[in-house]
């Protein structure tokens, strides 16, 4: 016997609508034989909160309802999550199990949660456990979230519908790629421990250890940053890596040690306003703050720049280094000291070049320098400063 009709069922705040019922029933039902499931050509579930605003809805073109178990099996379900009565996420999968008339929902297959506003983030996975009453969605298999230029993955992901907080557990990995680049070959990656991310405000906090890398098109590591933990805002693009921070530059054999350091993944700028120390082979660079523009391969040391290497030291207000060209520029009250003859050279600007073992050779082309040299003698030598116009100074 075939039946075709529509029915509506209200369970608490849950509205279940079955349309075009097609089922079969035995002419002699027996209490020992389990009733066959009812098959529906369409299914609609809708949940409202205490204020009467819709919380979520779920539709399916085909469903089977087992009355004795209060279980719905739905094919190709599509639903909408709401916040304050407005659509927030669109959810879909290959299969759905609706347990106890909507108390729990299990989505399997190609699970997708598409954000309908803001950054329009797409969250994906293979299995999602949904507890509508709590507004909690847990993705247990291959969770990942992506937008047009980044992707984040973890072992498990948990979305709180009411607050839009996304909690990522296990090894969390953030990947980014340049405009029009191949997403399968990201140029920047960041790994951390458990992370909490609010999708509305963009606030992100992650446990350590933190490891970030930037690579070239061949996959070679250009810079690597390590830290204790991370906090920042993905809307602004700033991620602050908490101390102690270590930055390595393998090609230049350079290591930088700093306090809290901020990386802007949009502009590829790394900066700190706290004292740091860097080593370039046998050369040591110290300062009160620095700003590195990774795309331009340049770093600027602002405030009390000091460069030290065996037998020599330099102090300046600002130092600039381009590690692609190996050019160095020291500006502002520059003082160069050499242990040999206790030589002191002063200038407003000195230009330099990084050579072997990180050694820098400075000159003052076209400018004026003032040098003071102390010779070991009986004191008859003239020790007064002597102006020089273009003599090279090795540093």
C-alpha positions as CSV (number, residue, x, y, z in Angstrom):
1,X,0.0,0.0,0.0
2,X,1.3,3.4,-0.9
3,X,0.4,6.6,0.9
4,X,1.0,10.1,-0.3
5,X,0.3,13.1,2.0
6,X,1.8,15.8,4.1
7,X,2.2,15.8,7.9
8,X,3.5,18.3,10.4
9,X,4.9,17.4,13.9
10,X,5.8,19.8,16.7
11,X,8.3,18.6,19.3
12,X,9.1,21.4,21.8
13,X,10.6,24.2,19.7
14,X,11.3,21.8,16.8
15,X,9.0,21.8,13.8
16,X,9.2,18.7,11.6
17,X,7.4,18.8,8.3
18,X,7.2,15.6,6.1
19,X,5.9,16.1,2.6
20,X,4.7,13.4,0.1
21,X,4.9,10.4,2.4
22,X,5.5,7.1,0.6
23,X,5.5,4.0,2.8
24,X,4.6,0.3,3.0
25,X,2.8,-1.4,5.9
26,X,2.1,-5.1,6.5
27,X,-1.6,-6.2,6.4
28,X,-1.0,-8.2,9.6
29,X,1.3,-6.1,11.8
30,X,3.1,-8.1,14.5
31,X,4.5,-6.9,17.7
32,X,7.6,-9.0,17.2
33,X,8.4,-7.5,13.8
34,X,10.0,-4.0,13.7
35,X,7.9,-1.6,11.5
36,X,9.6,-0.6,8.3
37,X,10.8,3.0,8.1
38,X,8.6,5.6,6.5
39,X,10.1,7.1,3.3
40,X,9.6,10.8,2.6
41,X,10.1,12.6,-0.6
42,X,11.0,15.8,1.3
43,X,11.8,16.7,4.9
44,X,12.0,20.1,6.6
45,X,13.2,20.6,10.2
46,X,13.1,24.0,11.9
47,X,14.1,25.0,15.5
48,X,13.1,28.2,17.3
49,X,14.5,29.6,20.5
50,X,12.6,30.9,23.5
51,X,12.3,34.3,22.0
52,X,10.5,32.8,19.0
53,X,13.5,33.5,16.6
54,X,14.6,30.7,14.3
55,X,17.8,29.0,15.4
56,X,18.4,26.6,12.5
57,X,16.6,24.8,9.7
58,X,17.4,21.6,7.7
59,X,15.9,20.4,4.5
60,X,16.3,17.1,2.6
61,X,14.9,15.8,-0.8
62,X,14.6,12.3,0.7
63,X,14.4,11.0,4.2
64,X,13.5,7.8,6.1
65,X,11.9,8.0,9.5
66,X,12.1,5.2,12.1
67,X,9.3,5.9,14.5
68,X,10.3,3.5,17.2
69,X,13.9,4.9,17.4
70,X,12.9,8.6,16.6
71,X,15.6,8.5,14.0
72,X,15.6,10.3,10.6
73,X,18.1,9.4,7.9
74,X,18.3,12.2,5.3
75,X,20.1,12.3,2.0
76,X,21.8,15.5,0.7
77,X,20.7,17.7,3.6
78,X,21.0,21.5,3.3
79,X,20.4,23.8,6.3
80,X,20.9,27.3,7.6
81,X,22.3,28.4,11.0
82,X,20.9,31.6,12.4
83,X,22.2,34.2,14.9
84,X,19.7,36.7,16.3
85,X,17.2,35.6,13.7
86,X,19.5,36.3,10.8
87,X,21.2,33.7,8.6
88,X,24.8,33.0,9.6
89,X,26.0,29.8,8.0
90,X,24.8,27.5,5.3
91,X,25.4,23.8,6.1
92,X,25.3,20.8,3.8
93,X,26.6,17.2,3.6
94,X,26.0,13.9,1.8
95,X,24.1,12.3,4.6
96,X,22.4,13.2,7.9
97,X,21.2,11.3,11.0
98,X,18.6,13.3,13.0
99,X,18.5,11.6,16.5
100,X,15.7,11.9,19.0
101,X,13.7,14.4,16.9
102,X,16.6,16.9,16.5
103,X,18.3,16.4,19.9
104,X,21.5,15.5,18.0
105,X,22.4,15.6,14.3
106,X,25.2,13.8,12.6
107,X,26.4,14.9,9.2
108,X,28.7,12.8,7.1
109,X,30.5,12.9,3.7
110,X,31.4,16.2,2.2
111,X,30.4,18.4,5.1
112,X,30.5,22.2,4.3
113,X,29.7,25.2,6.5
114,X,29.7,28.4,4.4
115,X,29.8,31.7,6.3
116,X,27.1,34.0,4.8
117,X,28.6,37.3,5.9
118,X,32.0,38.7,7.0
119,X,34.9,37.0,5.4
120,X,32.7,34.3,4.0
121,X,34.9,31.6,5.5
122,X,34.3,28.0,4.3
123,X,34.6,25.3,6.9
124,X,34.9,21.7,5.7
125,X,35.3,18.2,7.1
126,X,34.2,14.6,6.7
127,X,32.1,14.2,9.8
128,X,30.2,16.7,12.0
129,X,28.4,16.2,15.3
130,X,25.8,18.8,15.9
131,X,24.0,19.5,19.2
132,X,21.4,22.1,18.3
133,X,20.2,22.7,21.9
134,X,23.8,23.8,22.8
135,X,24.5,25.5,19.5
136,X,27.6,23.4,19.2
137,X,29.1,21.9,16.0
138,X,32.1,19.5,16.3
139,X,34.0,18.4,13.1
140,X,36.0,15.3,13.9
141,X,37.6,14.3,10.6
142,X,39.9,16.5,8.5
143,X,38.5,19.9,9.6
144,X,39.8,22.8,7.6
145,X,38.7,26.4,6.9
146,X,39.6,28.6,4.0
147,X,39.0,31.9,2.3
148,X,40.4,33.4,-0.9
149,X,44.0,33.6,0.2
150,X,44.5,31.3,3.3
151,X,43.7,28.0,4.8
152,X,43.7,26.7,8.4
153,X,43.5,23.0,9.5
154,X,43.6,21.0,12.7
155,X,42.8,17.6,14.2
156,X,39.3,18.7,15.4
157,X,37.3,21.9,15.1
158,X,34.5,23.1,17.3
159,X,32.1,26.0,16.3
160,X,29.9,27.7,18.9
161,X,26.9,28.9,17.0
162,X,25.9,31.6,19.5
163,X,29.3,33.3,19.7
164,X,30.9,32.3,16.4
165,X,34.0,31.1,18.4
166,X,36.0,28.4,16.5
167,X,38.2,26.2,18.6
168,X,40.9,24.3,16.8
169,X,42.7,21.4,18.6
170,X,45.7,19.3,17.8
171,X,48.4,20.6,15.5
172,X,47.0,23.8,14.0
173,X,48.4,25.0,10.7
174,X,47.7,28.3,8.9
175,X,48.8,28.5,5.2
176,X,48.7,31.6,3.1
177,X,49.5,32.3,-0.6
178,X,50.1,35.4,-2.7
179,X,47.4,36.9,-5.0
180,X,46.7,34.6,-7.9
181,X,49.1,32.0,-6.6
182,X,48.6,28.2,-6.4
183,X,46.9,27.4,-3.1
184,X,48.6,24.0,-3.1
185,X,52.0,25.8,-2.8
186,X,51.6,28.4,0.0
187,X,54.5,30.8,0.5
188,X,53.8,31.3,4.3
189,X,52.9,28.7,6.9
190,X,52.4,28.9,10.7
191,X,51.9,26.0,13.1
192,X,50.8,26.2,16.7
193,X,49.0,24.3,19.5
194,X,45.3,24.7,20.3
195,X,43.8,27.9,19.0
196,X,40.7,29.9,19.7
197,X,39.4,32.2,16.9
198,X,36.4,34.5,17.0
199,X,35.1,34.7,13.4
200,X,33.3,38.1,14.1
201,X,36.1,40.1,15.7
202,X,39.0,38.2,14.2
203,X,40.7,37.8,17.6
204,X,43.0,34.7,17.6
205,X,44.8,33.1,20.5
206,X,47.0,30.1,20.1
207,X,49.1,28.0,22.4
208,X,52.7,27.1,21.6
209,X,55.1,26.2,20.4
210,X,54.7,28.5,17.4
211,X,56.7,27.9,14.2
212,X,56.3,30.2,11.1
213,X,58.1,29.9,7.8
214,X,58.2,31.8,4.5
215,X,59.4,30.0,1.4
216,X,60.3,30.8,-2.2
217,X,58.6,29.2,-5.2
218,X,61.0,26.2,-5.0
219,X,60.0,25.6,-1.4
220,X,63.3,26.8,0.1
221,X,62.9,28.3,3.6
222,X,63.7,32.0,3.5
223,X,62.9,33.0,7.0
224,X,61.8,31.0,10.0
225,X,60.2,32.4,13.2
226,X,59.8,30.5,16.5
227,X,57.9,31.6,19.6
228,X,56.2,30.6,22.9
229,X,52.6,31.4,22.0
230,X,50.5,33.6,19.7
231,X,47.8,36.3,19.9
232,X,46.5,38.6,17.3
233,X,43.7,39.7,15.0
234,X,43.1,38.2,11.5
235,X,41.0,41.1,10.4
236,X,43.9,43.5,10.9
237,X,46.4,40.8,9.9
238,X,48.6,41.2,13.0
239,X,49.8,38.1,14.8
240,X,52.0,38.7,17.9
241,X,54.4,35.9,18.7
242,X,55.2,35.9,22.4
243,X,58.7,35.8,23.8
244,X,61.2,34.3,23.6
245,X,61.3,34.7,19.8
246,X,63.9,33.4,17.5
247,X,64.1,34.3,13.8
248,X,66.5,32.4,11.5
249,X,67.6,33.3,8.0
250,X,69.3,30.2,6.6
251,X,70.7,31.8,3.4
252,X,72.4,34.6,5.4
253,X,73.4,32.3,8.3
254,X,71.6,34.8,10.5
255,X,69.9,34.4,13.9
256,X,67.8,37.0,15.7
257,X,66.6,36.8,19.3
258,X,63.8,39.1,20.4
259,X,61.0,39.7,22.8
260,X,57.3,39.9,21.7
261,X,57.4,40.2,17.9
262,X,54.5,41.0,15.6
263,X,54.1,39.5,12.1
264,X,51.5,41.0,9.7
265,X,50.7,38.2,7.3
266,X,49.0,40.6,4.8
267,X,51.9,43.0,4.4
268,X,54.7,40.5,5.3
269,X,56.1,42.9,7.9
270,X,57.8,41.7,11.1
271,X,58.4,44.2,13.8
272,X,59.1,44.6,17.5
273,X,59.3,47.7,19.8
274,X,61.5,45.9,22.3
275,X,65.3,45.3,22.5
276,X,66.7,42.5,20.3
277,X,70.1,40.9,19.4
278,X,71.0,39.5,16.0
279,X,74.0,37.5,14.8
280,X,75.3,37.4,11.3
281,X,78.2,35.0,11.3
282,X,80.8,36.9,13.5
283,X,78.9,40.2,13.4
284,X,76.4,41.1,16.2
285,X,73.6,43.7,15.8
286,X,71.7,45.2,18.7
287,X,68.9,47.7,18.9
288,X,65.8,48.9,20.8
289,X,63.4,48.1,17.9
290,X,63.3,46.8,14.3
291,X,61.0,46.6,11.4
292,X,61.6,44.0,8.6
293,X,59.8,44.1,5.3
294,X,60.1,40.6,4.0
295,X,58.9,41.3,0.5
296,X,61.6,43.9,0.1
297,X,64.3,42.0,1.9
298,X,65.0,45.0,4.1
299,X,65.2,45.6,7.9
300,X,65.5,48.9,9.7
301,X,66.9,49.1,13.2
302,X,65.5,52.2,14.9
303,X,67.0,53.7,18.0
304,X,70.4,53.0,19.4
305,X,71.7,50.7,16.6
306,X,74.9,49.0,17.5
307,X,77.0,46.7,15.3
308,X,79.9,44.7,16.8
309,X,82.5,42.5,15.3
310,X,86.0,41.5,16.3
311,X,88.1,44.7,16.9
312,X,85.4,47.1,15.7
313,X,82.1,48.5,16.7
314,X,79.6,51.0,15.3
315,X,76.8,53.1,16.8
316,X,74.1,55.0,15.0
317,X,70.6,56.3,15.4
318,X,69.3,54.1,12.5
319,X,70.7,51.2,10.5
320,X,69.3,49.7,7.3
321,X,70.2,46.4,5.8
322,X,69.0,44.9,2.5
323,X,69.9,41.2,2.7
324,X,69.2,40.6,-1.0
325,X,71.9,43.2,-2.1
326,X,73.9,43.0,1.2
327,X,73.9,46.8,1.3
328,X,74.0,48.5,4.8
329,X,73.3,52.1,5.6
330,X,74.1,53.7,9.0
331,X,72.5,57.1,9.6
332,X,72.4,59.7,12.4
333,X,75.4,60.6,14.6
334,X,77.4,57.6,13.4
335,X,80.4,56.6,15.5
336,X,82.8,54.0,14.3
337,X,85.5,52.7,16.8
338,X,88.4,50.5,15.9
339,X,90.7,48.9,18.6
340,X,93.8,49.5,16.4
341,X,95.3,52.8,17.4
342,X,92.0,53.5,19.3
343,X,90.6,55.0,16.2
344,X,87.2,56.9,16.3
345,X,85.4,58.0,13.2
346,X,82.4,60.3,13.2
347,X,79.9,60.9,10.3
348,X,76.3,61.6,9.6
349,X,76.1,58.7,7.2
350,X,78.2,55.6,6.4
351,X,77.4,53.1,3.7
352,X,78.5,49.5,3.9
353,X,78.6,46.1,2.2
354,X,78.3,42.7,3.9
355,X,81.2,40.5,2.8
356,X,82.5,37.1,3.9
357,X,81.7,35.8,7.4
358,X,79.2,38.7,7.8
359,X,82.0,41.3,7.8
360,X,80.9,44.8,6.9
361,X,83.1,47.3,5.0
362,X,81.9,51.0,5.5
363,X,82.7,54.0,3.3
364,X,81.6,57.6,3.2
365,X,81.4,58.4,-0.5
366,X,81.1,62.1,-1.2
367,X,80.6,62.9,2.5
368,X,82.7,64.2,5.3
369,X,84.0,62.1,8.2
370,X,86.0,63.1,11.2
371,X,88.6,60.7,12.5
372,X,90.6,60.7,15.7
373,X,93.5,58.3,16.0
374,X,95.7,57.7,19.1
375,X,99.2,56.4,18.3
376,X,101.4,54.8,21.0
377,X,104.1,57.5,21.5
378,X,105.6,59.8,24.1
379,X,102.7,62.2,23.6
380,X,104.2,64.4,20.8
381,X,101.7,63.2,18.2
382,X,98.9,65.6,17.3
383,X,95.7,64.1,18.7
384,X,93.3,66.8,17.4
385,X,90.4,65.6,15.1
386,X,91.3,65.8,11.4
387,X,88.5,66.2,8.8
388,X,88.6,63.7,5.9
389,X,86.6,63.8,2.7
390,X,86.2,60.3,1.2
391,X,88.6,57.9,2.8
392,X,87.2,54.3,3.1
393,X,86.7,52.9,6.5
394,X,86.8,49.2,6.9
395,X,84.4,47.8,9.4
